[in-house]
Amino acid sequence: MPPEVTRRQILRWGMVAGIGAAASPVLAACSSGSRSSSKGAGASDTIKVGAIAPYSGIGSFVGTITKNSLDAAVQQINATGGVGGRKLEVVARDAGQETTQGIKAYQEFAGDPHVAGVLWCGGLGFDESRNLIKRDQMPSIAVFEDPWSSNDLYPAVPERSVFQVDMPETLEIKVLCQYLAHDRGYKRVGLLFDSTISSGVKTEFTDAAAQAGLTPAGIEDFNVFANEFGPQLQRLKPQKSEALIVWGLAANTAGVAKQLAELGAAYVDTPTAKGADWHPHVVGAPTGTGDKSFAELAGPAAKTGTVTAWHLGGLVYLPTFAIGQWMKKYLQKTPTGGEELPADGLGTLVRAIQTGKSIDRAHIIDTIETMGRFSFASVEFGFTPQNHLARTEDEMIIVTLERSSGPVATDPAYQLGREWKDVFPPGYAGPTQLVRPTLDANRRAHPDVVAQVLADGWGTQCTRHPDGSLGGECKIH
């Protein structure tokens, strides 16, 4: 892996492969140091949006997700009138594995007066282009980038050109610690993390654990190329954590799960995790236990009930979310996860141009802040002059590993959600929403989506009482 690859970039690349949503159209960047008016842009019948993504190299699967999302969204927009009667075109450039490629792509877009904004969909070059973005007042959407978690998003910094649709890692860690403390009743939690790409999670974990009333029970690290975790597990074992957060990619997380099983410390259920012997409840990153390849790589060691965090808008199988319909209609494909994010980034730029009736980039930024909330690919979202993050803590959900062979036997029994009959193929094993732990928060954020989830039986609801309420009796979780 090239040394330029930073911790968050691979985490964001890995995240989108797990659980996902919809698609939408995009616009690219205005000329460097100048502003194109809607009149000036009228010289062309096409509005462009730039998309920078890793279409090759270690993160190429993110490029595939980005392409599918934007291809479907652009076709939908152009089939329904375009952008104010003008065609929309997404210009894709490969960020590859070199920082210079991402910077070069941005500079190309900045020099094209017909490019209205840029979508940053992973890869390299975003951090290194921040001063250029500021100079150009370039409308930039952080699709698979996370400046919020590192306090690099407005208003924490003065630059107003960047807006984030990605889920912050900080919120993921927080909602998981809240789940472990308040839903499962754990007291002691350990952390095993990939220091190559995720050094910041150590501080995020200790802060979130303190807020939730959890006691850190051992913190160990590994690097992205590791396949042996025995020494770390041996040091963690005497501290008897009831849960173990493994923060890294699917292959590493699968290796940890298999070596826990070899130690006789595999997860069983919540009561066992609280017992005298060490059988920690495994909690992973969206890049790890949230990726369906975790179940394939870990095999039987991937235990039902292993959890991670995602967001409500990523439930791409919901029939009311547009991305799945667009991909089926225009591409004859099914979303695999993450497709809602490029589409919603594109939708943000398109709506701002339509609302503000201009592709002047400073005007687009002002319009994004003031045009209000809207829905495009999945859930409703928006920005304000005081907030450039599309996601909220109330939108975060808990995701659990299940298998199509059926739920693990518990007393009382629980049932799998509708997605296992209507969406997932036979033999599938992978992440699905665990509805109850974040139900009240999700209802505050998106009551219409929660009503649909409950009425139609989407997600693992675990267990439904005669009065319609949901209980936490299924011990496997």
Residue, then its C-alpha position, 0 to 999 in steps of 0.5 A: m500500500p502506498p505511504e500516502v494512504t491515510r487512516r481515514q481514506i481506507l476506512r471510508w473506502g472499506m465502509v461503503a462496501g457494507i450496507g448502502a443506498a441510492a444514486s443521483p446526478v452531479l456537477a463539477a467545478c468552476s474556473s480557478g480564481s474566477r466565477s461563472s455566471s449562469k449566463g456565461a455557462g449558457a454558452s454550453d447546453t451541458i452542466k458538468v459535475g466533477a467526480i474524483a474517486p479511486y477507480s483503480g487500485i486498492g479502493s477501486f470497488v469504491g469507484t465502482i459504487t460511485k460509478n453505478s450511483l452516478d450513472a443511474a442518477v444522471q440518467q434519471i435527471n436527464a430523463t426528467g428534464g435535466v437541470g433547468g432544461r440543460k443536460l447534466e454530465v458527470v466527468a469522472r477522474d481516477a484518484g488511483q493511489e497517488t495524491t498527485q492524481g487527486i490534486k491534478a483531477y481537481q485542478e482540471f475541474a477548477g479550470d473548466p468554467h462549465v464545471a459547477g462543483v466537485l464530488w470527492c468520493g474517496g481516493l487521495g488528494f482531498d486533504e491536500s487540495r483544501n487550500l485550493i478549494k478555499r482559494d477557488q470557493m469550489p462547491s465540494i461534497a465530501v462523499f466518502e471523506d470525513p472532515w467532520s471527525s477531525n474538526d476540519l468541517y465548517p463551522a469548526v474551520p472558516e472554509r465554507s466550500v465543503f459539505q459532508v454527506d458521509m457518516p462521521e466515524t466519531l458518531e459511529i463509535k459513540v452510538l456503538c458505545q451507547y449500545l454496549a452500555h445501555d442496551r447490552g448492559y456491559k461495563r468493560v470494553g476492549l479495543l483492537f484497532d488498525s493503527t496504520i489507517s485508524s490511529g484516531v479511533k483510540t481517542e474517539f473510543t476513550d471519549a465515547a466510552a467515558q460518555a457511556g460509562l464504560t471502562p476501557a479494558g485493554i487497548e491494542d493495535f495492529n497494522v493493515f497487513a497483519n494476519e497474526f493477532g495472538p499476542q494482542l489477544q493474549r494481552l487482552k484476555p486477562q482484562k476480561s472485556e465483555a465486548l471487544i471493538v475491532w476497528g479495521l478492514a474485513a480481512n483483519t477483523a475476520g482474522v481476529a474472529k477466527q483467532l478468538a475461536e482458536l483461543g476458545a473465546a468466541y462470542v456466544d451471547t450476551p449472558t456468556a459475554k458477562g460470564a467468568d470466562w472471556h467470550p467478548h461480544v465482537v463489535g466492528a467498524p463498517t469496514g469490517t463486520g459491516d462488510k458482507s465479506f467479513a462473514e465469507l472470510a471468517g466462516p463459522a467464526a463470524k458469529t450471528g449478533t456481531v454488530t457495527a453502526w451505519h445510518l438509516g438512509g443506507l437501508v437501500y432495500l426499502p422500496t421508497f428509497a429511489i436509488g434501488q429503483w434507478m439502478k434497476k431501471y437504468l443499469q439492471k443492477t442492484p445496490t451493493g451498499g453506499e450508492e446513496l451517498p454519491a447520489d445525494g452529493l450530486g443531488t445537493l449540487v443539482r438542487a442548489i443550481q436549480t434553486g439558485k438559478s446559477i452555477d456561480r460557485a459562491h452562489i451555489i455555496d450560499t444556496i446549499e446553506t439556505m435551500g432547506r431539507f430535501s430528499f433525493a436518493s434515500v432519506e431527507f437531509g439538508f444543510t444550514p449556514q451553521n451546519h455543513l454535515a448532512r448526518t445526525e446522531d439520531e440517524m445512526i443505526i446498529v447493524t447485526l450479522e445474520r444468516s439466511s439459514g435463520p436466526v440463532a435459537t433463543d428463548p424467546a425466539y426472534q424472526l429475521g426481517r422482510e429483506w431476507k425473503d424479498v431482497f437477499p439471495p439464498g445462502y446470504a450472510g451479512p449485515t442487517q438493521l437491528v431495529r430496537p436499540t436506536l428506534d426512538a432516536n431514528r423516529r425523531a430523525h425520520p418518523d416516516v422511514v421508521a413507520q415503514v420499517l415497523a409496518d412492513g417488518w424490515g430489519t431484525q426487530c427482536t422480539r415483537h410483544p403482543d402490544g407491538s413493542l419490541g423487546g431485547e430478549c434475543k440473547i444472541h444480540 
